[in-house]
Amino acid sequence: MTQTILFSPLISWPFLAVLAVLALAVGGLALVRRARGGWARLLVLAVLLAALANPKMVSENRKPLDDVALVVVDRTLSQTIGERPAQTEAALAELRHRLAAQPQLEVRVEPVGDEPGHDSGTRLFAAVERALADIPRRRLSAVFLITDGRVHDIPADQGRALGAPVHTLLTGRPGERDRRIVLGQSPGFGLVGRTATFAFRVEDEGGRGEAAVDIRLDGQPFGRISVPLNRDATLEVPIHHAGPNVVELDAEPGPEELSLLNNRTAVSLSGVRDRLKVLLISGEPHPGGRTWRNLLKADPAVDLVHFTILRPPEKDDPTPIREMSLITFPVRELFEDRLGDFDLVIFDRYRRRGVLTGPYYANIAQYVRKGGALLLAAGPEFAEAGGIADTAVGDILPALPTGSVVPQAFQPIVTAMGHRHPVTASLPGGANWGRWMRQIEVRSHGGIPIMTGLGERPLVLLDRVGEGRVAMVLSDTVWLWARGWEGGGPHGEVLKRLAHWLMKEPDLEENALTADWEGGTLTVTRRSLEPGAKTVTVTHPDGTETPLSLQDQGDGRATGRLAAAAPGLWRAGDAAGLVALAASVSANPLEMAALTATPDRLSSVAAATGGGLVWLAQGAVPDLRRVGAGGGAHGKGWLGLRERGDYTVTGVHETPLLPAILLLVLGLGGVLLAWRKEAN
């Protein structure tokens, strides 16, 4: 219990002060003039002023509160290296033991780990604020940080606002060295068929000379180069295909390494095509003649060259050929000199009438075998004898005409294989599509039928020939979908997917393996036309392997997920030889920026708060002492905890110092004494 004297004036202090001055002036004047009863009048005024001041004796019942010591334990990625985990656990156990021996002390321990998906570094002071959110700073005795010193959220005031010493127990060892690769500026994408250049640097503080760097491109060895240590270097790599092109860099170990995790890194360059070039040859006019043109012209990624052949050379017409079109049809230039420049050639209801001679058809077949793409949109002319199927192009077609045309309405149906193929998988409204009006009958000897028509006859066929691709659409009435006939259908989506599959769009590959890393999870997707679960082998950045089962999703995809916290390059491979790569960043990339322990960042905090900084590698945890508010908080071999002495008030008792009866006696006594003096 503590006692104090408090005043609770009945009027405000300014008015009370004015009355006191007036009373002193009146009483003083009476005393100066030696008036009778002056002292008595002064006594009465003093009693009145005391009554107005209302003095009280206040007694408080106080409950002392324990001081608080906070221990923040750094458990981020850099703290998992070498002997640091053992140092951390030993220091924490010893610190707990010594703090527990201190009387009237509450101990709180706050661990700090990596935040997946956030490039936030080690945020120890955010953890301090979080742990002390429900505690007033006047109770804080000391803060202990067990860390390697790589802290990324040191406040501008260096911790002074905490009002307590901040002590640092450093893990690791003084003078550590480590080699790492740091990526510089790199483009987000590159043009297919060209090269992309990005910058990097091999950092090794205190190191001199050069370091060898092994390079892999899409999982395959690409070469080895030597680069000077601690200096910027550039690397030029070819972009072989559309989609992710993953480049791995692996620097040879240095003479002193803390970890090899940061010796490896990867960068993903997205390959994009520089304007896909399409050659469209339209033959006999028909109501859907502009369907392909409209679709391709609307695609900003496509450069379209379109020719329409309206009159064969043998037609009996006196009009000179040079006056039949704006330009002469450049047969040789298109089908001999420049054919390889096109990514896709489309024949839409083309009728063979001598415009192209035999060698040009052979050129087209060779163009496909070497990696080109051919789309045949067929009408009744395809069923005629002596058509395009009777040329060298017929050798690369997956089906040949029987000579019959089926002139009946039918609804296109996606086949079981089509439901798994990216071109026709997950198309909307399959049961409500409008009908097509006729179909060309063929004998199929290869390819994949992804859509069928009447009597399950092939309607859309896909095939691979050599390094190229071929597609056949065996009806010329797809345009009915575009016109909304009987509700229409997804003509734009089907034709666009078909064209881009032919031009080898990576997202439309029917037999592919992809891997994606996000937020600490690796997602592996296997596309296949064969149903059922799949199994792949995942190779971790450190070389360990884990089998992963992929569950069939029913649309040609089988997926599986794996926790992937380690930074670096993850590989997934299957028995068919497919390989997928995913470059993962650290869950906390700043943690990998530098792994060496350092006192530099926290020394200013220790100086500002009066705390100490010690290396755990140079001795045990220092002794702990309780110190006063104004004393030093650390010394040789010891660290201090401030004694706060905070408390809560559980009860208050007030006792008036001038009871009413006493004031009455003194007041009346003064008045009577003054009256008597004046009466004499």
Secondary structure by P-SEA (a helix, b strand, c coil): cbbbbbbbccccaaaaaaaaaaaaaaaaaaaaacccaaaaaaaaaaaaaaaaabbbbbbbbbbbbbbbbbbbbbbcccccccaaaaaaaaaaaaaaaaaaacccbbbbbbbbbbcccccccccaaaaaaaaacccccccccbbbbbcccccccccccccccccbbbbbbcccccbbbbbbbbbccccccccccccccbbbbbccccccbbbbbbbbccccccbbbbbbccbbbbbbbbbcccccbbbbbbbcccccccccccccbbbbbbbbcccbbbbbbbcccccccaaaaaaaaaccccbbbbbbbccccccccccccccccccccccccccccccccccbbbbccccccccccaaaaaaaaaaaaabbbbbbbccccccccccccccccccccccccccccccbbbbbbbcccccccccccccccccbbbbbcbbbbbbccccccccccccccccbbbbbcccbbbbbbccccccccccccccccaaaaaaaaaaaaaaccccccccbbbbbbcccbbbbbbbcccccbbbbbbbcccbbbbbbbbbbccccccccccccccccbbbbbcccbbbbbbbbcccccccccccccccccaaaaaaaacbbbbbcccccccbbbbbccccccccccbbbbbbcbbbbbcbbbbbbcccaaaaaaaaaaaaaaaaaaaac
